[in-house]
Amino acid sequence: MASKTNKKKKSAPRGSGRPDAHKLVAHGAKTAVAEKPIGIGDWIRTARPATLGLAIAPVISGWGIAMFNLTILADPRAILLIQGPAVLALFVAMFLQIGVNFANDYSDGIRGTDTHRVGPRRLTASGRVDPKRVRNLAFVFFGLAAASGLGLTVWKQIWWLPLVGLVAIAAAWFYTGGKRPYGYAGLGELSVFTFFGLVSVLGTTYVLVQSIWLEPILLGVAHGLFACAVLLANNMRDRETDIVAGKRTLATRVPMWLNRVLFGIYMLVPFVILGWFALTVFNAWWTYFALCLAIPAVLITSTARTAPEYVLALKLSVWTSLVFAGILAWALAF
């Protein structure tokens, strides 16, 4: 009888494994007693404002190349008329970015992916917030992005634009959401390259001037690579815990040395692309000053071992993209 009792005590607790939303909340209710109540700062951190530059930068580049086109055409009235749509395009990108951040918090949290995460606990994984509240807030920002996109559609009368928006929202949700999230299958880099690079730059440019040519495509590739670098820095930080949670990002599928090499490629190839603009656009060479941020990021990730190092590299990557876009847009527009 004693041996049977001991076996029962050693048996795995009921519900072990990846928790669903309800189990997670129940678990969180027990652990959250000693934690501070949720405040506005927690919600702001979940929105991850440090990543917003990644959404803003390609829109700035798209605006800059559109301005360059209109300046060549010497059409001051058209230059004035594109400023409003450019602001709406910026709202679309920012709301989508915030929405996907809340969606990731929700989806990773209910799957248990963030249970062993290094760093500040996410809202859903902490159990301090009903997961539905986080999910609904993601939907609110997706709705704001859609509303901004509809305004842009009516303003510019590009009636197929909502279809692009729907695809972008679906990609944002199913990155970590749904039964088979593609972010768990190592396809995250392909997604961010497409939507934070090509779609964002080319979409902004087309909406503003209804034309696409070589330079916007080159800028789309450059910003897509910066986005891949940001995602890779994040996934390199979470590599060990993602392996435990079964989240098979690209960073978990290849050796660590190759991740470091890929990060360097993602960060430096845009400056090779910049050579085209430096040769053809007056003052574009000033954009090479963004290397002052890019090179430290590459050096940090080449030897990084701790989460704070990867976080620093991630922030430097975002700022590199933003500074790259800002200086080049200035050179293109003025």
N, C-alpha and C positions, 0 to 999 in steps of 0.2 A: 504493500500500500504506500509506503514511504517513497519508494522509487517512482511509482506512478505520479505521486504528488509533485516530486521534483521535476519530472518530465513536463508536467503541465506548466510549472513555473517558468521553465526554460523555453517553452514554445513561443513562436513568433507572435507578436501582438496582432489582433484582428485588424485588417485593413492596411497591413504593411505593404510597401511598394509605392507606386506613384499615386498620390491622393487625388480624388476628384475635388471639385469646388466645395462641395458640402463638407467633406471630411477635412479639407484644409481649413475652412472657417472654424469648424469645431475644435481642431487642434490649436488654431490661432487664439481662440477664445481662452484657452487654458494658459497659453504662454504670454498673452498680451497684457495680463494683469499688472505685471511689473514694468511694462513699457509705457512711455508717454502717449497720451491720446494723439490721434491724427490731427495735424495742423496744416495750414495752407502751405507751409514749407515742404511737407511731404508730397503734396500734390504737384507742386512746382518741380520738385526733384524728379518725379515720375515722368513729367513732360520732357525732361532732359534738355533744358535750354542750351546746354553746351553743344548739342548736336544740330541746333537750328541753322548754324552757318553752312552746314552741308546742303540744306534745302535752299538757302538764300543765294549761295555762290553761283550755281548754274543759271539762275534767273537773271542775276546781274550780268553774267557773260552774254546771255541771249539778248538782253537789252542793249549791251554795249555794241554787239555786232550789228543789231538792227539800226542803232544810231549811226554807226559807220556807213551803212548802206544809204541811209537817208541824207547824211552829210555829203556824200559823193553826188547824190542826185540834187543837192542844193534845194531841198524842199522844207523850209522852216515851218510851214503850217503842218505838214505831216509829222515833223519832229515833235511838235506840241501835242498833237492828237494821240500819239502812242503812249504818253506818260500815264494816263489813267488805266488803260489796259495792262500796262506793265506792273502797276501796283496790284491789280487784281490777280495777275499771274503769281506775284509774290505771295499773296494771301493763300492762294491754292496750294503752293508748295509748302508754306509754313504750317497750315492746318493739317495737311497730309502727314507731315513729319511728326507733329504732336500726336495725331491720331494713331499712327503706327507705333509710337512709343507706349501709349496706353494699351494698345492692343497686345503688344509684346509682353507687357507686365501681366496682363490678364491671362493670356494663353500659356506663357511659361509658368506662371504661378499655379494654375489649376492642374498642370501636368506634373508639377513637382520639380521642374527643371531648375528653379531658383532656390530650392531647399538648401543646397550646399554651396550656394553662391558666395564668392569672396566679396566683401565690401558691404555697403549699406543694404539692408533688407528691402526688397521690393514690397510694394503695398499688398499685392495679392498673396504673395508667399508668406508675408508676415502674419496673415490671418487677422490683422487689425481692421480690415475693411471687407465688406461684402464684395466678392469678386464681380457681382453684377454691376455694382457702382462703377468699378474701373472699366468694365466692358462698355457700359452705357456712355461713359465719358469719351471713350474712343469713338463711338458712333456719333456723338455730338460733334466732334472735330471733323470726322469724315463728312458729316452733313454740312458743316461750315465750308469745307473745301468744295463740296458739290455746289453749294449756293454761290460761292465766288466764281466757280467755273461756269455756272449757268449765266451769271451776270456778264462774264467775259464772252460767252457764246452769243448772247443777245447784242452786246455792244459791237462785236466784230462780225456778227452774222455768219459765223462758221458753224454750221448746224450739226456737223459730225463730231464736234469737240466733246460733247457729253459722253460719247462712246469711249474716247481716250480716258476720260475721267473715271468712268466705271471700271475700266481695266486696271487703272492705277489703284483705285480703292480696293478692288479684289486682290491685287497683288500685295497691298499693304496688310490686309487681313489674313490672307492665307500663308504669309511668310512664317508665322508661328501658330496660326489658328487652323481650325478644321481638323479632320481626322488624319490627314496626311500632309502636314505643313512642309512646304518645299525648303524652308530654312533648315529643317532637320535632315535634309537629304543632300546637303552640300551645295545648294543652288543659290545661296544668298548673294554671293558676289555677282553672279549673272544678273540677278534682279536689280541690285543697286546700281550696277553699271548701266543697265538699260534705263531705269526710271530716274535716277539722280544724275545721270549723264546725258545720254542721247535724247530721251523723251523731254527732259526738263529744258535743255538748251535749245533743241530743235523746235520744241513746242512753243517756247517763248518767242523765238525768232519768227516762226511762221505766223503766230497770232499777231505780231506787231507789224510785219511787212509782207505777209503772204508770199514768202519766197524762201527757198532753201538753196544753199550753195556750199562750196567746199569748207569755208572757214567755220561756219556753225557746226558742221560735222566734226571737224578737228577739235573744237572746244567741247563738244559733247563727249568725245572720247577722253579728253583730258580730265573732265570733271567726273566721268564714270570711273576712271582709275583712282582719283582721289577718294571717291566714295568706297571703292573696294578696299583701299588702305585703311579707312576708318573702321569698316566692318571687320577687317582682318585683325586690327589691333585689339578690338573688343573681344573677338573670338579667341585670340591667342591668350588673352588674360583669363578667359573662362574655360580654356581647353581641358584642364583636368576635371573640373566639375561637370562640364558638358559630356565628357566620356562616361562618367559615372551615371549621369541622367539619361544617357542614350541619345543625346542631341548630336547628330553626326554632321557637324559643320565641316567646311573644307579644312579648317585649322586642325580638326581632330583626325582627318583622313590622310594627311601627309606628314612627313617628319618635321620636327621643329625647325631644323636648319633651312628647309625649303620654305616654310612660312616666313622666315626672316628674309630670305632672298626675294620672295614674292612681294613682301611689303616694300622693299627697296625699289623694285620694278614699278609698283603702283605709284610710288611717290615721285620717282625721278623721270619716268617717261613723259609726263606732261611737260616737263621743261625741254625735252627734245622737240615735242610738238610746238612749243613756244618759239623755237627757232624760226619757223615759217613766218610767224607774226613779227618777230624782231627784224626780219629782212624786208618785210613788206609794209609795216605800219610804223609811222614815226613815233618815237618814245615808247614803243612796246617793250623794248629791251629792259626798261625799268622793272618789269615784272619779275625778272630774275632775282630781285631782292627777296622774293618769297622763299628762295632757297635757304635763307637764314633761319627759317622755321622748318623747312623740309629736311635738311641735312641732320639737325639734332634729332628729329623724330626717327630717322633711319638709324642713326647711331645708337639711340636708346633701345630700339627694338632688336638690334643686332646682339645685344648682351643682356636684355631684360630678363629678370627672374621673378619679380614681384608685381603684384597688381597695381600699385601706385605708379610704377614705371610705365606699364602699358596704358594706364589712364592718361598719363602725361603725353605719351606718344599719340594717343587718340586725339587729345585736345590740340596738339601741335598740327596734326593732320587736318583737322577741321579749319584751323586758322590759316594753314597754308592754302587750302582751297579758297577761302574767303579773300585773303590778301591777293592771291593770284588773279581771282576774278575782278577784284576792285581796281587794281592797278591797270590791268589789261583793258577793262571797260573804259577807264579814264582815257587811256591812250587811243582806243577805238572811237570814242564819242567826241573827244575834244582835240 
